[in-house]
């Protein structure tokens, strides 16, 4: 979490002025107390007034008026942000901490890591650095000051940088007007620590975490940055990606199952194999057939990371393009894991080489893949490079399921799309579909993504999807770490995000996405002035004709959250005026499979979203929508593809005792 809400040199009057002039309901900041040395104050706006709440610091722990104690200011603020009804005014009115008022960073140099724990700093210095590597972070134990962390002969040395007023110094030595000036001085003048070791500041360990507001500047710097201390390499994106490659060589994950002789023919590329610990294991297979439970696919489960990083708790299946002898296994996996959306990011052939076997029947046709029957109900071209297909799949004794495939053809192997907007359109359409499916279901449905090898384009899409999901959840005031996110997904399948160009494309696409949101906000305001509502969002350059670059508004997390919510629920989709089902299908079968007549207005059943009428072009009103996702109970005690009962709900959290402001 960013700690830009901390203002080290702000008095009460200035805090009140900033909150009333720049803030909204729920805006807050934390500052040092001028009347009580070593103490702090939480200032929160409620209505047209500002509440100033004392934060007690006993030298080790922090608390509000004797309430729950926390090890750091960050822990305290995070607690009251995630429990908005705990903090209350004297009259019992909740005082939620909603929107932090950010303070300017002391520097925009990339060696400054802001809010970072001592343990994280030590890990980075030893893992990514070498003797002489260094970084600067905010002090957690002494807010308002900073810590210089240096690798000294593969050991970590930490030096306190004091900030007195507007000047900086180390150990009471020479004072500097800025943190930059201090670091430049000691880069040319080595220090000596208490043990007598000489500390040289040679190479910075650059931060990869970035605020949304700084994405444009970061992309520019990475494109033009050069190494200052090494003759090999070009710095920038290459530097970050090279660190990822070094981390990859240190992983201890095994790939033994994929190397077995009976499984070699099921791997499209002999050197691209799934990790054993996260591979999809096909169930209820013939144990007399060696390798019958194997498919070159991994499951990415983000539940352990969701709370720490605020990512979506969505799961992904990442896999290779089908071979002739793996099509049956692919559909068995789709049924077994109950995946409803497939993202295909490859052509069947590229440069006359097969990249993926066609694993679905022609339009209006039915084919059996093992015990699973697949019917191609319809196809629709969203844009030149994207086709949406709808399949009905079934096995005996189970209810039919709808599977949606999004086939994107605008991404060359080992390369990147020429237009980031077209891929963002794909990502948006996929997430809208996934959102509506899970809104009508009691169980989660992993999103299946594949290209040819299942690592390059697949990994880039997954990382981009995670980061955009984080922006949608946290708003435009959040922070991203593209390198760390890529490193995280690589722990489930080796090599995800295969090239430096693909890694750079993630930055480019995020930048494009943020600029599109800004343009949409401005366009929405403009169109509302003439009494119209602008609902559809596109990630191509179309908005530039509506809003000039000079009209791009300042990022506002509140406005952005509303815009993003509208974008999810009101995207324009093909309606029943342009049915997607094949004219060769018998109409009665279509009505039976879909649950309604696609030639008539779609009347949602009780399982549909209640607000569909307010958004006539939403996905809940087109002929692709599935009304119910429950399985038909099998008469057999154990079915080959039984996905089991829905997960039990977690018990509710214990009630929080309110803190009263005295």
C-alpha positions as CSV (number, residue, x, y, z in Angstrom):
1,X,0.0,0.0,0.0
2,X,1.3,3.5,-0.8
3,X,2.0,5.8,2.2
4,X,1.7,9.0,0.3
5,X,-1.0,9.9,2.8
6,X,1.8,10.8,5.3
7,X,2.8,14.5,5.3
8,X,5.9,15.0,7.5
9,X,5.9,18.8,7.5
10,X,2.3,20.0,7.6
11,X,0.6,21.8,10.5
12,X,-3.0,21.6,11.5
13,X,-4.2,24.7,9.7
14,X,-2.5,23.6,6.4
15,X,-4.0,20.1,6.8
16,X,-7.5,21.6,7.2
17,X,-7.1,23.9,4.2
18,X,-5.9,21.1,2.0
19,X,-8.7,18.7,3.0
20,X,-11.4,21.3,2.5
21,X,-10.0,22.7,-0.8
22,X,-8.8,19.5,-2.4
23,X,-10.5,16.7,-0.6
24,X,-14.0,15.1,-0.6
25,X,-16.0,13.2,1.9
26,X,-13.7,10.6,3.5
27,X,-10.5,12.2,2.4
28,X,-7.7,12.0,5.0
29,X,-4.0,12.4,5.7
30,X,-1.6,11.7,8.5
31,X,0.9,14.3,9.8
32,X,3.4,14.9,12.6
33,X,2.1,16.6,15.7
34,X,3.7,20.0,16.2
35,X,2.6,20.2,19.9
36,X,3.6,16.7,20.9
37,X,7.1,15.6,19.8
38,X,7.2,12.0,18.4
39,X,3.4,11.8,18.1
40,X,1.1,12.0,15.0
41,X,-2.3,13.2,14.0
42,X,-4.9,11.7,11.7
43,X,-7.0,14.4,9.9
44,X,-10.2,13.3,8.2
45,X,-12.8,15.3,6.3
46,X,-16.5,14.7,7.2
47,X,-18.9,17.0,5.5
48,X,-17.6,20.6,5.6
49,X,-15.4,20.1,8.7
50,X,-12.1,18.3,9.5
51,X,-11.6,16.0,12.5
52,X,-8.1,15.8,13.9
53,X,-7.5,12.6,15.8
54,X,-4.4,12.0,18.0
55,X,-2.3,9.0,17.1
56,X,-0.5,7.8,20.2
57,X,3.1,6.4,19.8
58,X,4.7,4.8,22.9
59,X,7.9,4.3,21.0
60,X,7.0,0.8,19.7
61,X,3.3,0.7,18.9
62,X,0.6,3.1,17.5
63,X,-3.0,3.5,18.5
64,X,-6.0,5.8,18.3
65,X,-7.2,6.9,21.8
66,X,-6.3,3.6,23.4
67,X,-7.8,1.4,20.8
68,X,-6.2,-1.5,19.0
69,X,-2.4,-1.2,18.8
70,X,-0.3,-1.6,15.6
71,X,3.3,-2.0,14.9
72,X,3.5,0.7,12.2
73,X,1.5,3.7,11.0
74,X,0.8,1.9,7.8
75,X,-0.8,-1.1,9.7
76,X,-3.0,1.4,11.6
77,X,-4.2,3.3,8.5
78,X,-4.8,0.0,6.5
79,X,-6.9,-1.3,9.4
80,X,-9.2,1.7,9.5
81,X,-9.4,1.9,5.7
82,X,-10.6,-1.8,5.5
83,X,-12.9,-1.4,8.5
84,X,-14.7,1.9,7.7
85,X,-17.4,1.6,10.4
86,X,-15.0,1.2,13.3
87,X,-13.8,4.8,13.6
88,X,-16.7,7.1,14.8
89,X,-17.4,10.6,15.8
90,X,-18.7,11.5,19.3
91,X,-22.3,11.1,18.0
92,X,-21.6,7.6,16.8
93,X,-21.4,8.6,13.1
94,X,-18.9,6.5,11.2
95,X,-15.8,8.3,10.0
96,X,-14.5,6.2,7.2
97,X,-11.0,6.7,5.7
98,X,-11.8,6.6,2.0
99,X,-9.4,8.7,-0.1
100,X,-5.8,9.5,0.9
101,X,-4.5,13.0,0.2
102,X,-1.1,12.3,-1.3
103,X,2.0,14.2,-0.4
104,X,4.8,14.9,-2.9
105,X,7.6,12.4,-3.0
106,X,11.0,13.7,-1.8
107,X,12.4,12.6,-5.2
108,X,11.3,10.9,-8.4
109,X,14.6,9.0,-8.7
110,X,14.1,5.3,-9.1
111,X,16.4,4.4,-6.2
112,X,13.7,5.7,-3.9
113,X,11.3,2.9,-2.9
114,X,9.0,4.8,-0.7
115,X,7.0,2.6,1.7
116,X,9.0,-0.6,2.1
117,X,9.7,-2.8,5.1
118,X,13.2,-3.5,6.3
119,X,12.8,-7.2,5.4
120,X,11.7,-6.3,1.8
121,X,14.7,-3.9,1.4
122,X,17.2,-6.5,2.6
123,X,15.7,-9.1,0.3
124,X,16.0,-6.8,-2.7
125,X,19.5,-5.7,-1.9
126,X,20.8,-9.3,-1.6
127,X,18.6,-10.8,-4.3
128,X,18.9,-8.2,-7.0
129,X,22.0,-6.3,-6.1
130,X,25.7,-6.8,-5.7
131,X,28.3,-5.1,-3.5
132,X,27.7,-1.4,-3.7
133,X,24.0,-1.7,-4.6
134,X,21.8,0.6,-2.7
135,X,18.2,2.0,-2.3
136,X,16.4,4.5,-0.1
137,X,13.1,3.9,1.6
138,X,10.9,5.6,4.2
139,X,11.6,4.7,7.8
140,X,8.7,2.7,9.3
141,X,9.9,3.1,12.9
142,X,10.6,6.8,12.6
143,X,8.1,8.3,10.2
144,X,9.3,11.4,8.4
145,X,12.9,10.1,8.1
146,X,14.5,7.8,5.5
147,X,16.8,4.8,5.5
148,X,19.7,4.1,3.1
149,X,20.1,0.4,2.6
150,X,23.4,-0.7,1.0
151,X,25.0,-4.0,0.0
152,X,28.4,-4.1,1.7
153,X,30.3,-7.3,0.7
154,X,27.0,-9.2,0.4
155,X,25.8,-8.0,3.8
156,X,23.2,-5.4,4.5
157,X,24.0,-2.1,6.1
158,X,21.3,0.5,7.0
159,X,21.9,4.2,7.5
160,X,19.4,6.6,8.9
161,X,18.8,9.8,6.8
162,X,17.2,12.5,9.0
163,X,14.9,15.1,7.6
164,X,14.8,18.2,9.7
165,X,12.5,20.8,8.3
166,X,13.5,21.0,4.7
167,X,17.1,19.7,5.1
168,X,18.6,16.2,5.0
169,X,21.6,14.8,6.8
170,X,23.3,11.5,7.8
171,X,24.4,11.3,11.5
172,X,24.4,15.0,12.1
173,X,26.9,15.6,9.2
174,X,26.6,18.0,6.3
175,X,23.1,19.1,5.5
176,X,21.5,19.2,2.1
177,X,18.5,20.9,0.6
178,X,17.2,17.8,-1.1
179,X,17.5,14.0,-0.9
180,X,18.9,14.1,-4.4
181,X,21.8,16.4,-3.3
182,X,22.6,14.1,-0.4
183,X,22.7,11.0,-2.5
184,X,24.8,12.7,-5.2
185,X,27.3,13.8,-2.6
186,X,27.8,10.4,-1.0
187,X,28.0,8.7,-4.4
188,X,31.3,10.5,-4.8
189,X,32.3,10.5,-1.2
190,X,32.3,7.1,0.5
191,X,31.1,6.7,4.1
192,X,32.5,4.6,6.9
193,X,30.1,2.8,9.2
194,X,30.5,2.0,12.9
195,X,32.4,-1.3,12.1
196,X,35.0,0.6,10.0
197,X,33.7,-0.8,6.7
198,X,33.8,1.6,3.7
199,X,30.5,2.1,2.1
200,X,30.5,2.8,-1.6
201,X,27.3,3.7,-3.4
202,X,27.9,2.2,-6.9
203,X,24.6,1.0,-8.5
204,X,21.0,1.7,-7.5
205,X,18.5,-1.0,-7.1
206,X,15.7,0.7,-9.0
207,X,12.0,0.5,-7.9
208,X,9.6,-1.3,-10.1
209,X,6.5,-0.3,-8.2
210,X,4.8,2.7,-9.7
211,X,1.8,4.9,-9.1
212,X,-0.8,5.2,-11.9
213,X,-0.2,8.9,-12.1
214,X,3.4,8.2,-12.9
215,X,3.0,5.6,-15.6
216,X,3.6,8.0,-18.5
217,X,6.9,9.3,-16.9
218,X,8.0,5.7,-16.1
219,X,7.4,4.5,-19.6
220,X,9.4,7.4,-21.0
221,X,12.3,6.9,-18.6
222,X,12.5,3.1,-19.3
223,X,12.6,3.7,-23.0
224,X,15.5,6.2,-22.7
225,X,17.4,4.9,-19.7
226,X,20.9,3.7,-20.1
227,X,23.2,1.8,-17.8
228,X,25.7,4.1,-16.1
229,X,27.9,1.4,-14.6
230,X,27.9,-1.4,-17.1
231,X,29.0,-1.6,-20.6
232,X,26.7,-4.5,-21.5
233,X,23.0,-4.0,-21.9
234,X,20.8,-1.0,-22.5
235,X,19.1,-0.5,-19.1
236,X,15.4,0.4,-18.9
237,X,13.0,-2.4,-19.8
238,X,16.0,-4.7,-20.5
239,X,17.2,-4.3,-17.0
240,X,13.9,-5.2,-15.4
241,X,13.3,-8.1,-17.7
242,X,16.9,-9.4,-17.2
243,X,16.3,-9.5,-13.4
244,X,13.2,-11.7,-14.1
245,X,15.3,-14.0,-16.2
246,X,17.9,-14.3,-13.4
247,X,15.2,-15.1,-10.9
248,X,13.8,-17.8,-13.2
249,X,17.1,-19.7,-13.1
250,X,16.9,-19.8,-9.3
251,X,13.5,-21.5,-9.1
252,X,13.4,-25.0,-7.7
253,X,10.2,-26.1,-9.3
254,X,10.3,-29.5,-11.0
255,X,8.9,-30.5,-14.4
256,X,9.5,-34.3,-14.1
257,X,6.0,-35.4,-15.2
258,X,6.3,-33.6,-18.6
259,X,9.6,-35.3,-19.2
260,X,8.2,-38.8,-18.9
261,X,8.4,-40.8,-22.2
262,X,4.6,-41.4,-22.2
263,X,4.0,-37.6,-22.1
264,X,6.5,-36.3,-24.6
265,X,4.1,-36.6,-27.5
266,X,1.6,-34.4,-25.7
267,X,4.0,-31.4,-25.5
268,X,4.0,-29.1,-28.5
269,X,7.5,-27.9,-27.7
270,X,9.8,-30.3,-25.9
271,X,11.4,-27.6,-23.7
272,X,8.2,-25.9,-22.6
273,X,6.7,-28.1,-19.8
274,X,4.4,-27.4,-16.9
275,X,5.6,-27.2,-13.3
276,X,4.6,-30.4,-11.4
277,X,3.2,-28.5,-8.3
278,X,0.6,-26.5,-10.3
279,X,-0.1,-28.7,-13.3
280,X,-3.7,-29.7,-14.2
281,X,-4.2,-33.4,-13.3
282,X,-7.0,-35.0,-15.3
283,X,-9.2,-37.1,-13.0
284,X,-11.0,-40.4,-13.4
285,X,-8.6,-41.6,-16.1
286,X,-7.7,-45.2,-17.1
287,X,-4.9,-46.0,-14.7
288,X,-3.8,-48.8,-17.1
289,X,-2.8,-46.1,-19.7
290,X,0.5,-44.4,-18.6
291,X,0.2,-40.6,-18.8
292,X,-3.6,-40.6,-19.2
293,X,-3.8,-37.9,-16.5
294,X,-1.3,-35.5,-18.2
295,X,-2.0,-32.3,-20.1
296,X,0.5,-29.5,-20.6
297,X,-1.4,-27.0,-18.6
298,X,-1.1,-25.2,-15.2
299,X,-3.6,-23.6,-12.9
300,X,-2.8,-20.1,-11.5
301,X,-4.5,-19.7,-8.1
302,X,-4.1,-16.3,-6.7
303,X,-5.9,-16.7,-3.4
304,X,-2.8,-16.6,-1.2
305,X,-1.8,-13.3,-2.8
306,X,-5.2,-11.7,-3.1
307,X,-5.2,-10.0,0.3
308,X,-1.6,-8.8,0.2
309,X,-1.7,-7.4,-3.3
310,X,-5.5,-6.7,-3.8
311,X,-5.5,-8.8,-7.0
312,X,-8.7,-10.4,-8.2
313,X,-9.1,-13.9,-6.6
314,X,-9.7,-15.2,-10.2
315,X,-8.0,-18.4,-11.2
316,X,-6.4,-18.9,-14.7
317,X,-5.7,-22.0,-16.7
318,X,-2.7,-21.4,-18.9
319,X,-1.9,-24.0,-21.5
320,X,-0.4,-24.7,-24.9
321,X,-2.3,-24.8,-28.2
322,X,-3.9,-28.2,-28.9
323,X,-2.2,-31.0,-30.7
324,X,-4.2,-33.7,-32.6
325,X,-3.7,-36.1,-29.8
326,X,-4.6,-33.7,-27.0
327,X,-8.0,-32.3,-28.1
328,X,-10.0,-34.8,-26.0
329,X,-7.8,-34.0,-23.0
330,X,-8.4,-30.2,-23.6
331,X,-12.2,-30.5,-23.5
332,X,-12.0,-32.9,-20.5
333,X,-10.0,-30.3,-18.7
334,X,-12.5,-27.5,-19.6
335,X,-15.3,-29.6,-18.2
336,X,-13.4,-30.9,-15.1
337,X,-12.3,-27.4,-14.1
338,X,-15.6,-25.8,-15.0
339,X,-14.1,-23.1,-17.2
340,X,-16.6,-21.2,-19.2
341,X,-14.4,-18.7,-21.1
342,X,-11.5,-19.6,-23.4
343,X,-9.1,-17.0,-24.7
344,X,-7.2,-18.1,-27.8
345,X,-4.3,-15.8,-28.8
346,X,-2.9,-17.5,-31.8
347,X,-3.7,-18.3,-35.4
348,X,-4.0,-21.9,-36.4
349,X,-1.0,-21.4,-38.7
350,X,1.6,-18.7,-38.7
351,X,4.3,-18.5,-41.4
352,X,3.1,-21.8,-42.7
353,X,3.8,-23.5,-39.4
354,X,1.0,-25.1,-37.3
355,X,0.6,-23.2,-34.0
356,X,-2.7,-24.9,-32.8
357,X,-5.0,-27.6,-34.1
358,X,-8.6,-26.6,-34.6
359,X,-10.3,-28.1,-31.5
360,X,-13.9,-27.0,-32.2
361,X,-16.5,-28.0,-34.8
362,X,-17.6,-25.8,-37.7
363,X,-20.5,-23.4,-37.3
364,X,-23.7,-25.3,-36.7
365,X,-21.9,-28.7,-36.5
366,X,-21.5,-31.1,-33.6
367,X,-18.5,-33.2,-32.8
368,X,-17.6,-35.6,-30.0
369,X,-14.3,-35.3,-28.3
370,X,-14.0,-38.3,-26.0
371,X,-17.1,-38.4,-23.9
372,X,-17.8,-34.7,-24.4
373,X,-20.1,-33.4,-27.2
374,X,-19.4,-29.9,-28.5
375,X,-21.9,-28.0,-30.6
376,X,-20.9,-24.7,-32.3
377,X,-23.9,-22.5,-31.8
378,X,-22.6,-19.3,-33.3
379,X,-19.8,-17.0,-34.3
380,X,-19.5,-13.2,-34.2
381,X,-16.7,-10.9,-35.4
382,X,-16.2,-8.2,-32.8
383,X,-13.4,-6.6,-34.9
384,X,-11.0,-7.5,-37.6
385,X,-8.8,-9.6,-35.4
386,X,-11.3,-11.0,-32.8
387,X,-13.9,-13.7,-33.2
388,X,-16.3,-14.7,-30.5
389,X,-17.7,-18.3,-30.6
390,X,-20.3,-19.9,-28.5
391,X,-20.3,-23.6,-27.8
392,X,-22.7,-25.9,-26.1
393,X,-20.9,-28.8,-24.4
394,X,-22.5,-31.8,-22.7
395,X,-21.9,-35.2,-21.3
396,X,-24.6,-37.8,-20.2
397,X,-26.4,-37.0,-17.0
398,X,-25.2,-33.4,-16.8
399,X,-26.8,-30.2,-17.8
400,X,-25.5,-28.5,-21.0
401,X,-23.0,-25.8,-20.5
402,X,-22.2,-22.7,-22.5
403,X,-18.6,-22.1,-23.4
404,X,-17.4,-18.8,-24.9
405,X,-14.2,-18.7,-27.0
406,X,-12.5,-15.4,-27.9
407,X,-10.1,-15.9,-30.7
408,X,-7.7,-13.1,-31.1
409,X,-5.6,-13.1,-34.3
410,X,-3.7,-9.8,-34.1
411,X,-0.8,-11.0,-32.0
412,X,2.2,-12.5,-33.8
413,X,4.3,-15.2,-32.2
414,X,7.2,-13.9,-30.1
415,X,6.0,-10.3,-31.0
416,X,3.4,-7.9,-29.7
417,X,0.2,-6.4,-31.2
418,X,0.7,-3.4,-33.3
419,X,-2.2,-1.7,-31.5
420,X,-2.5,-2.0,-27.7
421,X,-6.1,-0.8,-28.0
422,X,-7.3,-3.9,-29.9
423,X,-5.9,-6.2,-27.1
424,X,-7.5,-4.0,-24.5
425,X,-10.8,-4.4,-26.3
426,X,-10.3,-8.2,-26.1
427,X,-9.5,-8.0,-22.5
428,X,-12.6,-5.9,-21.8
429,X,-15.0,-8.2,-23.7
430,X,-13.5,-11.3,-22.0
431,X,-13.9,-9.7,-18.5
432,X,-17.4,-8.6,-19.2
433,X,-18.4,-12.1,-20.2
434,X,-16.5,-13.6,-17.2
435,X,-18.1,-11.1,-14.8
436,X,-21.7,-11.9,-16.0
437,X,-21.1,-15.7,-15.8
438,X,-19.8,-15.6,-12.3
439,X,-22.6,-13.2,-11.3
440,X,-25.0,-16.0,-11.9
441,X,-23.0,-18.8,-10.4
442,X,-22.2,-19.9,-6.9
443,X,-18.8,-21.3,-7.9
444,X,-15.8,-19.7,-9.5
445,X,-14.9,-20.5,-13.1
446,X,-11.2,-20.3,-14.1
447,X,-10.4,-18.3,-17.2
448,X,-8.6,-20.5,-19.8
449,X,-5.9,-18.8,-21.8
450,X,-3.7,-20.3,-24.5
451,X,-1.5,-19.3,-27.4
452,X,0.8,-21.8,-29.1
453,X,3.4,-22.6,-26.5
454,X,1.3,-21.2,-23.6
455,X,3.9,-18.9,-22.1
456,X,4.6,-15.7,-24.1
457,X,1.3,-14.3,-25.3
458,X,-0.6,-16.2,-22.7
459,X,1.6,-14.8,-19.8
460,X,1.4,-11.3,-21.2
461,X,-2.4,-11.5,-21.3
462,X,-2.7,-12.8,-17.8
463,X,-0.3,-10.2,-16.3
464,X,-2.2,-7.4,-18.1
465,X,-5.5,-8.8,-16.9
466,X,-4.4,-8.9,-13.3
467,X,-3.1,-5.3,-13.4
468,X,-6.1,-3.9,-15.1
469,X,-8.3,-5.8,-12.6
470,X,-6.3,-4.1,-9.8
471,X,-6.9,-0.7,-11.3
472,X,-10.6,-1.4,-11.6
473,X,-10.8,-2.5,-8.0
474,X,-8.6,0.1,-6.4
475,X,-9.1,3.1,-8.7
476,X,-6.5,5.4,-10.3
477,X,-4.8,6.1,-7.0
478,X,-3.3,2.6,-6.7
479,X,0.2,1.4,-7.3
480,X,1.4,-1.3,-9.7
481,X,4.5,-3.5,-9.8
482,X,4.7,-5.1,-13.3
483,X,7.9,-6.9,-12.6
484,X,6.7,-8.4,-9.3
485,X,3.4,-9.4,-10.9
486,X,5.2,-11.2,-13.7
487,X,7.5,-12.9,-11.2
488,X,4.4,-14.0,-9.3
489,X,2.6,-15.7,-12.2
490,X,5.9,-17.3,-13.3
491,X,5.8,-19.3,-10.1
492,X,2.9,-21.3,-11.5
493,X,4.2,-21.8,-15.1
494,X,7.8,-21.2,-16.2
495,X,8.5,-18.6,-18.8
496,X,5.3,-16.6,-18.7
497,X,5.9,-13.3,-20.6
498,X,8.6,-14.7,-22.8
499,X,10.4,-11.7,-24.2
500,X,11.5,-8.2,-23.4
501,X,9.2,-6.8,-26.1
502,X,6.2,-8.5,-24.4
503,X,7.3,-7.2,-21.0
504,X,7.5,-3.7,-22.5
505,X,4.1,-4.1,-24.1
506,X,2.5,-4.6,-20.7
507,X,3.7,-1.1,-19.7
508,X,2.5,0.3,-23.1
509,X,-0.9,-1.3,-22.7
510,X,-1.4,-0.1,-19.1
511,X,-0.4,3.4,-20.2
512,X,-2.9,3.2,-23.0
513,X,-5.6,1.9,-20.6
514,X,-5.1,4.8,-18.2
515,X,-5.2,7.4,-20.9
516,X,-8.4,5.9,-22.3
517,X,-10.0,6.1,-18.9
518,X,-9.0,9.8,-18.7
519,X,-10.4,10.4,-22.1
520,X,-13.6,8.6,-21.2
521,X,-14.0,10.7,-18.1
522,X,-13.7,13.9,-20.1
523,X,-15.9,12.6,-22.8
524,X,-18.6,11.6,-20.3
525,X,-18.6,15.1,-18.8
526,X,-18.8,16.7,-22.3
527,X,-21.7,14.5,-23.4
528,X,-23.6,14.9,-20.2
529,X,-23.6,18.6,-20.8
530,X,-25.8,18.1,-23.9
531,X,-28.1,15.6,-22.1
532,X,-26.7,12.3,-23.4
533,X,-25.1,9.4,-21.6
534,X,-21.9,8.0,-23.0
535,X,-21.9,4.3,-22.2
536,X,-19.5,2.4,-24.5
537,X,-15.8,2.3,-23.9
538,X,-13.3,1.5,-26.6
539,X,-9.5,1.3,-26.3
540,X,-8.7,2.3,-29.8
541,X,-7.9,5.9,-30.8
542,X,-11.6,6.7,-31.5
543,X,-11.9,8.8,-28.3
544,X,-9.2,11.1,-29.5
545,X,-11.7,12.5,-32.0
546,X,-14.1,13.3,-29.2
547,X,-11.6,14.7,-26.6
548,X,-8.4,16.4,-27.4
549,X,-5.2,15.5,-25.5
550,X,-5.3,18.9,-23.8
551,X,-8.7,18.0,-22.3
552,X,-7.5,14.9,-20.5
553,X,-8.6,15.4,-16.9
554,X,-6.7,14.9,-13.6
555,X,-7.0,11.3,-12.4
556,X,-9.8,11.1,-9.8
557,X,-10.3,7.7,-8.1
558,X,-13.9,8.4,-7.3
559,X,-14.9,9.4,-10.8
560,X,-12.7,6.6,-12.3
561,X,-14.4,4.0,-10.1
562,X,-17.9,5.0,-11.4
563,X,-16.6,5.1,-14.9
564,X,-15.1,1.7,-14.7
565,X,-18.2,0.3,-13.1
566,X,-20.3,1.7,-15.9
567,X,-17.9,0.2,-18.4
568,X,-18.3,-3.2,-17.0
569,X,-22.0,-3.2,-16.9
570,X,-22.9,-1.3,-20.0
571,X,-20.6,-2.3,-22.8
572,X,-22.2,-2.5,-26.2
573,X,-22.6,-6.1,-27.4
574,X,-24.4,-7.7,-30.3
575,X,-28.1,-7.9,-29.5
576,X,-31.0,-10.1,-30.7
577,X,-31.2,-7.8,-33.8
578,X,-28.0,-9.6,-35.0
579,X,-28.4,-13.2,-33.8
580,X,-25.2,-15.1,-33.5
581,X,-26.7,-18.6,-33.8
582,X,-26.3,-20.4,-37.1
583,X,-29.3,-20.4,-39.4
584,X,-28.6,-24.0,-40.1
585,X,-29.6,-25.0,-36.6
586,X,-33.2,-26.1,-35.9
587,X,-34.9,-23.2,-34.1
588,X,-36.5,-25.4,-31.4
589,X,-33.1,-26.8,-30.5
590,X,-31.8,-23.2,-30.1
591,X,-34.7,-22.2,-27.9
592,X,-34.2,-25.3,-25.8
593,X,-30.5,-24.7,-25.4
594,X,-30.6,-21.0,-24.8
595,X,-33.7,-21.0,-22.7
596,X,-35.4,-18.3,-24.8
597,X,-36.2,-17.5,-28.4
598,X,-33.3,-15.4,-29.9
599,X,-35.8,-13.9,-32.4
600,X,-37.9,-12.4,-29.6
601,X,-37.0,-9.8,-26.9
602,X,-35.0,-11.5,-24.2
603,X,-36.9,-11.6,-20.9
604,X,-34.4,-12.4,-18.1
605,X,-35.3,-15.2,-15.7
606,X,-35.0,-14.9,-12.0
607,X,-31.3,-15.7,-12.2
608,X,-30.6,-12.7,-14.4
609,X,-29.2,-9.4,-13.1
610,X,-32.0,-7.3,-12.0
611,X,-30.6,-4.1,-13.6
612,X,-30.5,-5.5,-17.1
613,X,-33.4,-3.4,-18.2
614,X,-31.5,-0.2,-17.3
615,X,-28.8,-1.2,-19.7
616,X,-30.4,-2.7,-22.8
617,X,-27.2,-3.3,-24.6
618,X,-25.5,-5.1,-21.8
619,X,-24.3,-8.7,-22.2
620,X,-27.3,-9.9,-20.1
621,X,-29.6,-9.1,-23.0
622,X,-27.8,-10.8,-25.9
623,X,-28.4,-14.3,-27.1
624,X,-25.1,-15.6,-25.7
625,X,-26.1,-15.3,-22.1
626,X,-26.5,-18.4,-20.0
627,X,-29.4,-18.2,-17.5
628,X,-28.4,-20.9,-15.1
629,X,-25.2,-22.7,-14.3
630,X,-26.2,-25.4,-11.9
631,X,-25.2,-29.0,-12.7
632,X,-27.9,-31.6,-13.1
633,X,-27.4,-34.2,-10.4
634,X,-26.1,-37.4,-11.8
635,X,-27.9,-40.6,-10.9
636,X,-24.5,-42.2,-10.7
637,X,-22.7,-42.1,-7.3
638,X,-19.5,-41.0,-8.9
639,X,-19.4,-39.2,-12.2
640,X,-16.3,-39.0,-14.3
641,X,-16.6,-35.2,-14.6
642,X,-18.3,-34.4,-11.4
643,X,-17.0,-31.0,-10.2
644,X,-18.3,-31.5,-6.7
645,X,-20.4,-29.2,-4.5
646,X,-19.9,-25.5,-4.3
647,X,-17.4,-24.3,-1.7
648,X,-18.6,-23.5,1.8
649,X,-18.9,-19.9,2.7
650,X,-16.3,-18.5,5.0
651,X,-17.6,-17.5,8.5
652,X,-18.2,-13.8,8.9
653,X,-15.4,-11.7,10.6
654,X,-15.8,-10.9,14.3
655,X,-17.5,-7.6,15.0
656,X,-15.1,-4.6,15.5
657,X,-15.4,-2.6,18.6
658,X,-15.9,1.1,17.6
659,X,-13.3,3.7,18.5
660,X,-14.9,7.0,19.7
661,X,-13.3,10.3,19.1
662,X,-13.0,12.3,22.3
